[in-house]
Each structure stands twice: as structure tokens, then as C-alpha cells.
Amino acid sequence: MVSLIAVRDAIALNGRADARLLSHQLNAPEALVQAIMEKLAAMGKIEAVDVSSCLSSSCKQCPESQGCDTKVYQIRS
């Protein structure tokens, strides 16, 4: 079973990460990783990053851009 510390450390090593990436890296269910990330955010250890500003101007017009939007986290500084 994956731990809070393992998820936090994986985010630190990646810089920024989403649940899908960490799920593959830690070999754990994506739902479990997402729940741990939300718990770490509530504890103030990590923070969600607004990736909508990363979209290029062509992606902002795409109707699928909202479907591509995933929640990305980084270590809180």
C-alpha cells in the first residue's frame, strides 16, 4: 500500500505531478493516489497548480481542452 510520504516524495522528485503519473510510478490505484494527494493538500504539504495558464492560445479555443484538464500538484513552498 502506498503511503502519504511516498506520494509526497514522488511529487517532490517530479516537481509537478498528477494522479495518473504517480499511479503508474507507484504502482497504485489512481483513485487511491488522488485521495492521498487531496489529503496532503488539506494538510498543507502540497498545493494544486493552475495548469489552465499553460494552455497555448490554440488549446484555449479547443472544445476538448476542458476534458484534458487534470489536477496537478506541487510541493507547497
PDB file of N, CA, C and O in Angstrom:
ATOM      1  N   MET A   1       0.850  -1.182   0.000  1.00  0.00           N
ATOM      2  CA  MET A   1       0.000   0.000   0.000  1.00  0.00           C
ATOM      3  C   MET A   1       0.889   1.237   0.000  1.00  0.00           C
ATOM      4  O   MET A   1       1.895   1.296   0.708  1.00  0.00           O
ATOM      5  N   VAL A   2       0.511   2.200  -0.787  1.00  0.00           N
ATOM      6  CA  VAL A   2       1.279   3.437  -0.922  1.00  0.00           C
ATOM      7  C   VAL A   2       1.000   4.352   0.275  1.00  0.00           C
ATOM      8  O   VAL A   2      -0.114   4.375   0.799  1.00  0.00           O
ATOM      9  N   SER A   3       2.009   5.099   0.699  1.00  0.00           N
ATOM     10  CA  SER A   3       1.861   5.951   1.879  1.00  0.00           C
ATOM     11  C   SER A   3       1.843   7.427   1.492  1.00  0.00           C
ATOM     12  O   SER A   3       2.172   7.798   0.366  1.00  0.00           O
ATOM     13  N   LEU A   4       1.448   8.259   2.461  1.00  0.00           N
ATOM     14  CA  LEU A   4       1.460   9.708   2.261  1.00  0.00           C
ATOM     15  C   LEU A   4       2.869  10.181   1.919  1.00  0.00           C
ATOM     16  O   LEU A   4       3.054  11.013   1.031  1.00  0.00           O
ATOM     17  N   ILE A   5       3.847   9.652   2.622  1.00  0.00           N
ATOM     18  CA  ILE A   5       5.234  10.072   2.407  1.00  0.00           C
ATOM     19  C   ILE A   5       5.717   9.672   1.017  1.00  0.00           C
ATOM     20  O   ILE A   5       6.427  10.439   0.368  1.00  0.00           O
ATOM     21  N   ALA A   6       5.343   8.491   0.556  1.00  0.00           N
ATOM     22  CA  ALA A   6       5.756   8.042  -0.775  1.00  0.00           C
ATOM     23  C   ALA A   6       5.186   8.953  -1.857  1.00  0.00           C
ATOM     24  O   ALA A   6       5.881   9.293  -2.815  1.00  0.00           O
ATOM     25  N   VAL A   7       3.925   9.348  -1.707  1.00  0.00           N
ATOM     26  CA  VAL A   7       3.299  10.243  -2.685  1.00  0.00           C
ATOM     27  C   VAL A   7       3.951  11.620  -2.625  1.00  0.00           C
ATOM     28  O   VAL A   7       4.263  12.205  -3.663  1.00  0.00           O
ATOM     29  N   ARG A   8       4.159  12.137  -1.422  1.00  0.00           N
ATOM     30  CA  ARG A   8       4.806  13.446  -1.273  1.00  0.00           C
ATOM     31  C   ARG A   8       6.201  13.436  -1.883  1.00  0.00           C
ATOM     32  O   ARG A   8       6.576  14.373  -2.588  1.00  0.00           O
ATOM     33  N   ASP A   9       6.965  12.393  -1.618  1.00  0.00           N
ATOM     34  CA  ASP A   9       8.318  12.295  -2.162  1.00  0.00           C
ATOM     35  C   ASP A   9       8.308  12.195  -3.686  1.00  0.00           C
ATOM     36  O   ASP A   9       9.163  12.779  -4.351  1.00  0.00           O
ATOM     37  N   ALA A  10       7.352  11.462  -4.235  1.00  0.00           N
ATOM     38  CA  ALA A  10       7.255  11.331  -5.689  1.00  0.00           C
ATOM     39  C   ALA A  10       6.915  12.673  -6.332  1.00  0.00           C
ATOM     40  O   ALA A  10       7.436  13.000  -7.398  1.00  0.00           O
ATOM     41  N   ILE A  11       6.047  13.448  -5.691  1.00  0.00           N
ATOM     42  CA  ILE A  11       5.728  14.785  -6.207  1.00  0.00           C
ATOM     43  C   ILE A  11       6.975  15.657  -6.162  1.00  0.00           C
ATOM     44  O   ILE A  11       7.256  16.393  -7.108  1.00  0.00           O
ATOM     45  N   ALA A  12       7.718  15.578  -5.074  1.00  0.00           N
ATOM     46  CA  ALA A  12       8.950  16.369  -4.946  1.00  0.00           C
ATOM     47  C   ALA A  12       9.958  15.994  -6.031  1.00  0.00           C
ATOM     48  O   ALA A  12      10.604  16.875  -6.598  1.00  0.00           O
ATOM     49  N   LEU A  13      10.101  14.720  -6.323  1.00  0.00           N
ATOM     50  CA  LEU A  13      11.044  14.277  -7.350  1.00  0.00           C
ATOM     51  C   LEU A  13      10.622  14.702  -8.750  1.00  0.00           C
ATOM     52  O   LEU A  13      11.467  14.999  -9.594  1.00  0.00           O
ATOM     53  N   ASN A  14       9.306  14.730  -8.997  1.00  0.00           N
ATOM     54  CA  ASN A  14       8.795  15.106 -10.314  1.00  0.00           C
ATOM     55  C   ASN A  14       8.660  16.615 -10.490  1.00  0.00           C
ATOM     56  O   ASN A  14       8.583  17.096 -11.620  1.00  0.00           O
ATOM     57  N   GLY A  15       8.629  17.355  -9.412  1.00  0.00           N
ATOM     58  CA  GLY A  15       8.388  18.795  -9.492  1.00  0.00           C
ATOM     59  C   GLY A  15       6.901  19.086  -9.474  1.00  0.00           C
ATOM     60  O   GLY A  15       6.400  19.752  -8.568  1.00  0.00           O
ATOM     61  N   ARG A  16       6.209  18.592 -10.459  1.00  0.00           N
ATOM     62  CA  ARG A  16       4.745  18.661 -10.547  1.00  0.00           C
ATOM     63  C   ARG A  16       4.260  17.299 -11.006  1.00  0.00           C
ATOM     64  O   ARG A  16       4.922  16.634 -11.803  1.00  0.00           O
ATOM     65  N   ALA A  17       3.109  16.884 -10.506  1.00  0.00           N
ATOM     66  CA  ALA A  17       2.608  15.565 -10.890  1.00  0.00           C
ATOM     67  C   ALA A  17       1.100  15.506 -10.728  1.00  0.00           C
ATOM     68  O   ALA A  17       0.514  16.220  -9.914  1.00  0.00           O
ATOM     69  N   ASP A  18       0.487  14.643 -11.520  1.00  0.00           N
ATOM     70  CA  ASP A  18      -0.939  14.374 -11.370  1.00  0.00           C
ATOM     71  C   ASP A  18      -1.114  12.931 -10.901  1.00  0.00           C
ATOM     72  O   ASP A  18      -0.155  12.161 -10.839  1.00  0.00           O
ATOM     73  N   ALA A  19      -2.340  12.586 -10.577  1.00  0.00           N
ATOM     74  CA  ALA A  19      -2.622  11.265 -10.011  1.00  0.00           C
ATOM     75  C   ALA A  19      -2.281  10.142 -10.985  1.00  0.00           C
ATOM     76  O   ALA A  19      -1.808   9.085 -10.566  1.00  0.00           O
ATOM     77  N   ARG A  20      -2.512  10.354 -12.261  1.00  0.00           N
ATOM     78  CA  ARG A  20      -2.244   9.298 -13.245  1.00  0.00           C
ATOM     79  C   ARG A  20      -0.747   8.973 -13.300  1.00  0.00           C
ATOM     80  O   ARG A  20      -0.361   7.805 -13.302  1.00  0.00           O
ATOM     81  N   LEU A  21       0.082  10.002 -13.345  1.00  0.00           N
ATOM     82  CA  LEU A  21       1.530   9.794 -13.387  1.00  0.00           C
ATOM     83  C   LEU A  21       2.010   9.046 -12.145  1.00  0.00           C
ATOM     84  O   LEU A  21       2.753   8.069 -12.246  1.00  0.00           O
ATOM     85  N   LEU A  22       1.580   9.514 -10.975  1.00  0.00           N
ATOM     86  CA  LEU A  22       2.025   8.878  -9.733  1.00  0.00           C
ATOM     87  C   LEU A  22       1.466   7.470  -9.587  1.00  0.00           C
ATOM     88  O   LEU A  22       2.115   6.595  -9.014  1.00  0.00           O
ATOM     89  N   SER A  23       0.274   7.255 -10.101  1.00  0.00           N
ATOM     90  CA  SER A  23      -0.320   5.923 -10.060  1.00  0.00           C
ATOM     91  C   SER A  23       0.573   4.923 -10.790  1.00  0.00           C
ATOM     92  O   SER A  23       0.790   3.809 -10.313  1.00  0.00           O
ATOM     93  N   HIS A  24       1.085   5.328 -11.945  1.00  0.00           N
ATOM     94  CA  HIS A  24       1.979   4.450 -12.706  1.00  0.00           C
ATOM     95  C   HIS A  24       3.327   4.292 -12.012  1.00  0.00           C
ATOM     96  O   HIS A  24       3.872   3.190 -11.949  1.00  0.00           O
ATOM     97  N   GLN A  25       3.861   5.387 -11.494  1.00  0.00           N
ATOM     98  CA  GLN A  25       5.173   5.325 -10.848  1.00  0.00           C
ATOM     99  C   GLN A  25       5.153   4.495  -9.568  1.00  0.00           C
ATOM    100  O   GLN A  25       6.102   3.765  -9.280  1.00  0.00           O
ATOM    101  N   LEU A  26       4.075   4.609  -8.805  1.00  0.00           N
ATOM    102  CA  LEU A  26       3.992   3.931  -7.513  1.00  0.00           C
ATOM    103  C   LEU A  26       3.257   2.596  -7.579  1.00  0.00           C
ATOM    104  O   LEU A  26       3.140   1.891  -6.577  1.00  0.00           O
ATOM    105  N   ASN A  27       2.760   2.254  -8.775  1.00  0.00           N
ATOM    106  CA  ASN A  27       2.017   1.008  -8.965  1.00  0.00           C
ATOM    107  C   ASN A  27       0.864   0.901  -7.966  1.00  0.00           C
ATOM    108  O   ASN A  27       0.728  -0.090  -7.249  1.00  0.00           O
ATOM    109  N   ALA A  28       0.040   1.951  -7.942  1.00  0.00           N
ATOM    110  CA  ALA A  28      -1.098   2.021  -7.020  1.00  0.00           C
ATOM    111  C   ALA A  28      -2.325   2.498  -7.793  1.00  0.00           C
ATOM    112  O   ALA A  28      -2.183   3.148  -8.829  1.00  0.00           O
ATOM    113  N   PRO A  29      -3.525   2.189  -7.309  1.00  0.00           N
ATOM    114  CA  PRO A  29      -4.736   2.646  -7.985  1.00  0.00           C
ATOM    115  C   PRO A  29      -4.798   4.180  -8.044  1.00  0.00           C
ATOM    116  O   PRO A  29      -4.468   4.867  -7.077  1.00  0.00           O
ATOM    117  N   GLU A  30      -5.226   4.692  -9.195  1.00  0.00           N
ATOM    118  CA  GLU A  30      -5.291   6.140  -9.386  1.00  0.00           C
ATOM    119  C   GLU A  30      -6.204   6.811  -8.366  1.00  0.00           C
ATOM    120  O   GLU A  30      -5.892   7.901  -7.888  1.00  0.00           O
ATOM    121  N   ALA A  31      -7.328   6.179  -8.024  1.00  0.00           N
ATOM    122  CA  ALA A  31      -8.259   6.760  -7.047  1.00  0.00           C
ATOM    123  C   ALA A  31      -7.597   6.903  -5.675  1.00  0.00           C
ATOM    124  O   ALA A  31      -7.815   7.894  -4.977  1.00  0.00           O
ATOM    125  N   LEU A  32      -6.796   5.920  -5.296  1.00  0.00           N
ATOM    126  CA  LEU A  32      -6.087   5.981  -4.013  1.00  0.00           C
ATOM    127  C   LEU A  32      -5.061   7.108  -4.022  1.00  0.00           C
ATOM    128  O   LEU A  32      -4.958   7.862  -3.054  1.00  0.00           O
ATOM    129  N   VAL A  33      -4.310   7.225  -5.099  1.00  0.00           N
ATOM    130  CA  VAL A  33      -3.304   8.286  -5.207  1.00  0.00           C
ATOM    131  C   VAL A  33      -3.982   9.650  -5.168  1.00  0.00           C
ATOM    132  O   VAL A  33      -3.491  10.566  -4.507  1.00  0.00           O
ATOM    133  N   GLN A  34      -5.110   9.796  -5.873  1.00  0.00           N
ATOM    134  CA  GLN A  34      -5.835  11.072  -5.868  1.00  0.00           C
ATOM    135  C   GLN A  34      -6.314  11.409  -4.458  1.00  0.00           C
ATOM    136  O   GLN A  34      -6.213  12.560  -4.033  1.00  0.00           O
ATOM    137  N   ALA A  35      -6.830  10.431  -3.736  1.00  0.00           N
ATOM    138  CA  ALA A  35      -7.294  10.664  -2.362  1.00  0.00           C
ATOM    139  C   ALA A  35      -6.133  11.086  -1.460  1.00  0.00           C
ATOM    140  O   ALA A  35      -6.287  11.974  -0.621  1.00  0.00           O
ATOM    141  N   ILE A  36      -4.987  10.456  -1.632  1.00  0.00           N
ATOM    142  CA  ILE A  36      -3.812  10.822  -0.831  1.00  0.00           C
ATOM    143  C   ILE A  36      -3.358  12.232  -1.176  1.00  0.00           C
ATOM    144  O   ILE A  36      -2.982  12.997  -0.287  1.00  0.00           O
ATOM    145  N   MET A  37      -3.389  12.585  -2.459  1.00  0.00           N
ATOM    146  CA  MET A  37      -2.990  13.934  -2.868  1.00  0.00           C
ATOM    147  C   MET A  37      -3.930  14.981  -2.277  1.00  0.00           C
ATOM    148  O   MET A  37      -3.484  16.047  -1.851  1.00  0.00           O
ATOM    149  N   GLU A  38      -5.217  14.686  -2.251  1.00  0.00           N
ATOM    150  CA  GLU A  38      -6.177  15.620  -1.655  1.00  0.00           C
ATOM    151  C   GLU A  38      -5.940  15.753  -0.151  1.00  0.00           C
ATOM    152  O   GLU A  38      -6.060  16.847   0.400  1.00  0.00           O
ATOM    153  N   LYS A  39      -5.607  14.651   0.510  1.00  0.00           N
ATOM    154  CA  LYS A  39      -5.294  14.689   1.943  1.00  0.00           C
ATOM    155  C   LYS A  39      -4.039  15.521   2.199  1.00  0.00           C
ATOM    156  O   LYS A  39      -4.016  16.329   3.127  1.00  0.00           O
ATOM    157  N   LEU A  40      -3.001  15.335   1.393  1.00  0.00           N
ATOM    158  CA  LEU A  40      -1.775  16.122   1.533  1.00  0.00           C
ATOM    159  C   LEU A  40      -2.042  17.608   1.292  1.00  0.00           C
ATOM    160  O   LEU A  40      -1.450  18.461   1.953  1.00  0.00           O
ATOM    161  N   ALA A  41      -2.925  17.916   0.352  1.00  0.00           N
ATOM    162  CA  ALA A  41      -3.282  19.315   0.092  1.00  0.00           C
ATOM    163  C   ALA A  41      -4.018  19.902   1.289  1.00  0.00           C
ATOM    164  O   ALA A  41      -3.767  21.045   1.672  1.00  0.00           O
ATOM    165  N   ALA A  42      -4.927  19.129   1.884  1.00  0.00           N
ATOM    166  CA  ALA A  42      -5.661  19.597   3.064  1.00  0.00           C
ATOM    167  C   ALA A  42      -4.721  19.811   4.248  1.00  0.00           C
ATOM    168  O   ALA A  42      -4.967  20.675   5.090  1.00  0.00           O
ATOM    169  N   MET A  43      -3.656  19.032   4.313  1.00  0.00           N
ATOM    170  CA  MET A  43      -2.669  19.164   5.384  1.00  0.00           C
ATOM    171  C   MET A  43      -1.690  20.316   5.120  1.00  0.00           C
ATOM    172  O   MET A  43      -0.901  20.676   5.994  1.00  0.00           O
ATOM    173  N   GLY A  44      -1.745  20.887   3.919  1.00  0.00           N
ATOM    174  CA  GLY A  44      -0.859  21.995   3.580  1.00  0.00           C
ATOM    175  C   GLY A  44       0.521  21.573   3.114  1.00  0.00           C
ATOM    176  O   GLY A  44       1.428  22.403   3.059  1.00  0.00           O
ATOM    177  N   LYS A  45       0.702  20.313   2.780  1.00  0.00           N
ATOM    178  CA  LYS A  45       2.009  19.812   2.341  1.00  0.00           C
ATOM    179  C   LYS A  45       2.239  20.023   0.846  1.00  0.00           C
ATOM    180  O   LYS A  45       3.366  20.259   0.411  1.00  0.00           O
ATOM    181  N   ILE A  46       1.157  19.936   0.060  1.00  0.00           N
ATOM    182  CA  ILE A  46       1.245  20.171  -1.378  1.00  0.00           C
ATOM    183  C   ILE A  46       0.150  21.154  -1.759  1.00  0.00           C
ATOM    184  O   ILE A  46      -0.749  21.436  -0.966  1.00  0.00           O
ATOM    185  N   GLU A  47       0.232  21.675  -2.982  1.00  0.00           N
ATOM    186  CA  GLU A  47      -0.791  22.602  -3.454  1.00  0.00           C
ATOM    187  C   GLU A  47      -1.128  22.294  -4.905  1.00  0.00           C
ATOM    188  O   GLU A  47      -0.288  21.821  -5.670  1.00  0.00           O
ATOM    189  N   ALA A  48      -2.371  22.570  -5.263  1.00  0.00           N
ATOM    190  CA  ALA A  48      -2.806  22.388  -6.637  1.00  0.00           C
ATOM    191  C   ALA A  48      -2.229  23.513  -7.486  1.00  0.00           C
ATOM    192  O   ALA A  48      -2.107  24.650  -7.030  1.00  0.00           O
ATOM    193  N   VAL A  49      -1.877  23.185  -8.719  1.00  0.00           N
ATOM    194  CA  VAL A  49      -1.314  24.150  -9.652  1.00  0.00           C
ATOM    195  C   VAL A  49      -2.347  24.412 -10.733  1.00  0.00           C
ATOM    196  O   VAL A  49      -2.949  23.478 -11.263  1.00  0.00           O
ATOM    197  N   ASP A  50      -2.553  25.687 -11.063  1.00  0.00           N
ATOM    198  CA  ASP A  50      -3.476  26.047 -12.136  1.00  0.00           C
ATOM    199  C   ASP A  50      -2.763  25.849 -13.462  1.00  0.00           C
ATOM    200  O   ASP A  50      -1.934  26.671 -13.852  1.00  0.00           O
ATOM    201  N   VAL A  51      -3.079  24.769 -14.155  1.00  0.00           N
ATOM    202  CA  VAL A  51      -2.420  24.483 -15.423  1.00  0.00           C
ATOM    203  C   VAL A  51      -3.154  25.094 -16.605  1.00  0.00           C
ATOM    204  O   VAL A  51      -2.685  24.975 -17.737  1.00  0.00           O
ATOM    205  N   SER A  52      -4.287  25.742 -16.382  1.00  0.00           N
ATOM    206  CA  SER A  52      -5.011  26.357 -17.494  1.00  0.00           C
ATOM    207  C   SER A  52      -4.196  27.478 -18.114  1.00  0.00           C
ATOM    208  O   SER A  52      -4.350  27.770 -19.300  1.00  0.00           O
ATOM    209  N   SER A  53      -3.329  28.111 -17.329  1.00  0.00           N
ATOM    210  CA  SER A  53      -2.481  29.165 -17.874  1.00  0.00           C
ATOM    211  C   SER A  53      -1.388  28.590 -18.771  1.00  0.00           C
ATOM    212  O   SER A  53      -0.757  29.327 -19.528  1.00  0.00           O
ATOM    213  N   CYS A  54      -1.165  27.289 -18.690  1.00  0.00           N
ATOM    214  CA  CYS A  54      -0.146  26.647 -19.527  1.00  0.00           C
ATOM    215  C   CYS A  54      -0.660  26.369 -20.935  1.00  0.00           C
ATOM    216  O   CYS A  54       0.128  26.122 -21.849  1.00  0.00           O
ATOM    217  N   LEU A  55      -1.978  26.408 -21.113  1.00  0.00           N
ATOM    218  CA  LEU A  55      -2.530  26.102 -22.423  1.00  0.00           C
ATOM    219  C   LEU A  55      -2.154  27.178 -23.425  1.00  0.00           C
ATOM    220  O   LEU A  55      -2.224  28.370 -23.124  1.00  0.00           O
ATOM    221  N   SER A  56      -1.760  26.759 -24.609  1.00  0.00           N
ATOM    222  CA  SER A  56      -1.457  27.726 -25.661  1.00  0.00           C
ATOM    223  C   SER A  56      -2.760  28.336 -26.158  1.00  0.00           C
ATOM    224  O   SER A  56      -3.844  27.848 -25.838  1.00  0.00           O
ATOM    225  N   SER A  57      -2.652  29.384 -26.927  1.00  0.00           N
ATOM    226  CA  SER A  57      -3.863  30.066 -27.398  1.00  0.00           C
ATOM    227  C   SER A  57      -4.719  29.149 -28.257  1.00  0.00           C
ATOM    228  O   SER A  57      -5.944  29.269 -28.242  1.00  0.00           O
ATOM    229  N   SER A  58      -4.110  28.240 -29.002  1.00  0.00           N
ATOM    230  CA  SER A  58      -4.903  27.330 -29.827  1.00  0.00           C
ATOM    231  C   SER A  58      -5.660  26.324 -28.971  1.00  0.00           C
ATOM    232  O   SER A  58      -6.775  25.935 -29.320  1.00  0.00           O
ATOM    233  N   CYS A  59      -5.071  25.895 -27.852  1.00  0.00           N
ATOM    234  CA  CYS A  59      -5.750  24.942 -26.971  1.00  0.00           C
ATOM    235  C   CYS A  59      -6.913  25.593 -26.227  1.00  0.00           C
ATOM    236  O   CYS A  59      -7.907  24.926 -25.938  1.00  0.00           O
ATOM    237  N   LYS A  60      -6.806  26.872 -25.917  1.00  0.00           N
ATOM    238  CA  LYS A  60      -7.875  27.543 -25.187  1.00  0.00           C
ATOM    239  C   LYS A  60      -9.167  27.558 -25.985  1.00  0.00           C
ATOM    240  O   LYS A  60     -10.252  27.581 -25.403  1.00  0.00           O
ATOM    241  N   GLN A  61      -9.068  27.546 -27.307  1.00  0.00           N
ATOM    242  CA  GLN A  61     -10.247  27.569 -28.167  1.00  0.00           C
ATOM    243  C   GLN A  61     -10.820  26.180 -28.417  1.00  0.00           C
ATOM    244  O   GLN A  61     -11.942  26.046 -28.905  1.00  0.00           O
ATOM    245  N   CYS A  62     -10.066  25.165 -28.089  1.00  0.00           N
ATOM    246  CA  CYS A  62     -10.472  23.791 -28.363  1.00  0.00           C
ATOM    247  C   CYS A  62     -11.584  23.362 -27.409  1.00  0.00           C
ATOM    248  O   CYS A  62     -11.458  23.543 -26.198  1.00  0.00           O
ATOM    249  N   PRO A  63     -12.680  22.792 -27.943  1.00  0.00           N
ATOM    250  CA  PRO A  63     -13.760  22.338 -27.053  1.00  0.00           C
ATOM    251  C   PRO A  63     -13.336  21.174 -26.165  1.00  0.00           C
ATOM    252  O   PRO A  63     -13.983  20.915 -25.150  1.00  0.00           O
ATOM    253  N   GLU A  64     -12.276  20.472 -26.518  1.00  0.00           N
ATOM    254  CA  GLU A  64     -11.790  19.347 -25.728  1.00  0.00           C
ATOM    255  C   GLU A  64     -10.834  19.774 -24.619  1.00  0.00           C
ATOM    256  O   GLU A  64     -10.421  18.940 -23.812  1.00  0.00           O
ATOM    257  N   SER A  65     -10.474  21.055 -24.563  1.00  0.00           N
ATOM    258  CA  SER A  65      -9.467  21.495 -23.592  1.00  0.00           C
ATOM    259  C   SER A  65      -9.911  21.257 -22.158  1.00  0.00           C
ATOM    260  O   SER A  65      -9.071  21.001 -21.295  1.00  0.00           O
ATOM    261  N   GLN A  66     -11.192  21.335 -21.883  1.00  0.00           N
ATOM    262  CA  GLN A  66     -11.663  21.060 -20.527  1.00  0.00           C
ATOM    263  C   GLN A  66     -11.537  19.586 -20.194  1.00  0.00           C
ATOM    264  O   GLN A  66     -11.314  19.233 -19.036  1.00  0.00           O
ATOM    265  N   GLY A  67     -11.676  18.723 -21.184  1.00  0.00           N
ATOM    266  CA  GLY A  67     -11.516  17.292 -20.964  1.00  0.00           C
ATOM    267  C   GLY A  67     -10.073  16.910 -20.697  1.00  0.00           C
ATOM    268  O   GLY A  67      -9.800  15.904 -20.042  1.00  0.00           O
ATOM    269  N   CYS A  68      -9.152  17.711 -21.203  1.00  0.00           N
ATOM    270  CA  CYS A  68      -7.720  17.457 -20.992  1.00  0.00           C
ATOM    271  C   CYS A  68      -7.255  17.964 -19.635  1.00  0.00           C
ATOM    272  O   CYS A  68      -6.181  17.591 -19.161  1.00  0.00           O
ATOM    273  N   ASP A  69      -8.057  18.807 -19.016  1.00  0.00           N
ATOM    274  CA  ASP A  69      -7.658  19.464 -17.775  1.00  0.00           C
ATOM    275  C   ASP A  69      -7.575  18.455 -16.637  1.00  0.00           C
ATOM    276  O   ASP A  69      -8.574  17.833 -16.276  1.00  0.00           O
ATOM    277  N   THR A  70      -6.397  18.299 -16.082  1.00  0.00           N
ATOM    278  CA  THR A  70      -6.202  17.419 -14.935  1.00  0.00           C
ATOM    279  C   THR A  70      -5.674  18.242 -13.772  1.00  0.00           C
ATOM    280  O   THR A  70      -5.099  19.313 -13.966  1.00  0.00           O
ATOM    281  N   LYS A  71      -5.872  17.741 -12.582  1.00  0.00           N
ATOM    282  CA  LYS A  71      -5.402  18.434 -11.392  1.00  0.00           C
ATOM    283  C   LYS A  71      -3.947  18.050 -11.154  1.00  0.00           C
ATOM    284  O   LYS A  71      -3.620  16.878 -10.972  1.00  0.00           O
ATOM    285  N   VAL A  72      -3.087  19.054 -11.158  1.00  0.00           N
ATOM    286  CA  VAL A  72      -1.652  18.849 -10.978  1.00  0.00           C
ATOM    287  C   VAL A  72      -1.254  19.458  -9.645  1.00  0.00           C
ATOM    288  O   VAL A  72      -1.742  20.522  -9.266  1.00  0.00           O
ATOM    289  N   TYR A  73      -0.362  18.773  -8.939  1.00  0.00           N
ATOM    290  CA  TYR A  73       0.079  19.236  -7.623  1.00  0.00           C
ATOM    291  C   TYR A  73       1.586  19.436  -7.606  1.00  0.00           C
ATOM    292  O   TYR A  73       2.324  18.822  -8.376  1.00  0.00           O
ATOM    293  N   GLN A  74       2.024  20.311  -6.707  1.00  0.00           N
ATOM    294  CA  GLN A  74       3.445  20.513  -6.445  1.00  0.00           C
ATOM    295  C   GLN A  74       3.633  20.683  -4.947  1.00  0.00           C
ATOM    296  O   GLN A  74       2.676  20.930  -4.215  1.00  0.00           O
ATOM    297  N   ILE A  75       4.871  20.550  -4.500  1.00  0.00           N
ATOM    298  CA  ILE A  75       5.183  20.745  -3.084  1.00  0.00           C
ATOM    299  C   ILE A  75       4.923  22.201  -2.735  1.00  0.00           C
ATOM    300  O   ILE A  75       5.305  23.106  -3.476  1.00  0.00           O
ATOM    301  N   ARG A  76       4.279  22.415  -1.616  1.00  0.00           N
ATOM    302  CA  ARG A  76       3.988  23.779  -1.176  1.00  0.00           C
ATOM    303  C   ARG A  76       5.283  24.437  -0.716  1.00  0.00           C
ATOM    304  O   ARG A  76       6.042  23.874   0.072  1.00  0.00           O
ATOM    305  N   SER A  77       5.516  25.646  -1.231  1.00  0.00           N
ATOM    306  CA  SER A  77       6.765  26.332  -0.869  1.00  0.00           C
ATOM    307  C   SER A  77       6.571  27.352   0.224  1.00  0.00           C
ATOM    308  O   SER A  77       7.529  28.008   0.633  1.00  0.00           O
TER     309      SER A  77
END
